[in-house]
Amino acid sequence: MSSENEQIAQMTEKINRLRQERQAIILVHNYQIPEVQDIADFLGDSLELSRMAAETDAEVIVFCGVHFMAETAKLLSPDKTVLLPDPTAGCPMADMIDAEKLRRFKAEHPGVPVVAYVNTTAETKAESDICCTSANAVEVVASLKAEQILFVPDCHLASWVQERTDTEVIAWQGYCPTHQRISPDAVRKAQQQYPDAATIVHPEAPKEIRDMADEVLSTGGMVRFSNQSQADEIIVGTEYGMAYRLQKENPDKTFLTIPAAVCPNMKKTTLPKVAQALEKMEPQIQIPADIADRARNAVERMLEVR
């Protein structure tokens, strides 16, 4: 065993011991580094992890993702301790909207309901009517039965939803820098190199990229597609960490990533940080009660949509 593998094994053993002692569950997003994915009690996308956070009996939730995800877990499990191993793991797209900006946006469109992508802070969720994920955004918008909706913060997800609904979607002009870096040339090059490959991309990608894809899917949808597809080669148009899970679950298939699609924040969580969080029981996610109550309503309303 190499020294690196030995260190991983030792750290994993420590985490497993602490996990048992603390009665903790470890939730891990699909974009995390391989060794962190490997320690997950549950590995998934935002919607799956939100639901797991709401259903777990564990006293402690360790969230290996970014800040807004851990906040969502805290909203749904207010009596549990929620730990975020690296408190600097944020989301640039979530930072493109805040409560004050949203209040001004709402004032410009009085009476129009607000759909907030889960990639937002609790303060932003608190100013919204309902949340959505990339997996259920179309269903959430349809559930409102409104002629118009305001959608924050991702303009690309908003345009993808607009293509699938008669509701007028008025979008905030935020975006995910990682998906924005996926260029048509990079996708075209991969498709030319692997002409028989299926191309799957995330709805956070710009329309030009989505139009080059065979399927536009949430990360959870990518897992299901890859497990069921007859394609031997699949081009993955999202954060490159996704390919680790897909390859692990489909060892006979080839998964091709776009080199520029890296989220630095998703790579901040490491095994030593997870172990330290469990050992010290910090950093803990705290949300002021008045904000939490209103934000929780928006998230719970989303979870009621089927």
Protein Blocks (a to p, Z undefined) as FASTA:
>chain_A
ZZklmmmmmmmmmmmmmmmmnopacdddfkbcfklmmmpfbdcdfklmmmmmmmpmbfbd
cddddfklmmmmmmmmmmbccddfblklccfklmmpcfklmmmmmmmmghiacdddfkbc
fklmmmpmbdcdfklmmmmmmmnopabdcddfbfklmmmmmmmccbdcdddfbddfklmm
pcfklmmmmmmmmmmbccdddfkbcfklmmmpmbdcdfklmmmmmmmpmbfbdcddbdfk
lmmmmmmmmmmbccdddfklccfklmmpcfklmmmmmmnopacddddfklmmmmmmmmmm
mmmpZZ
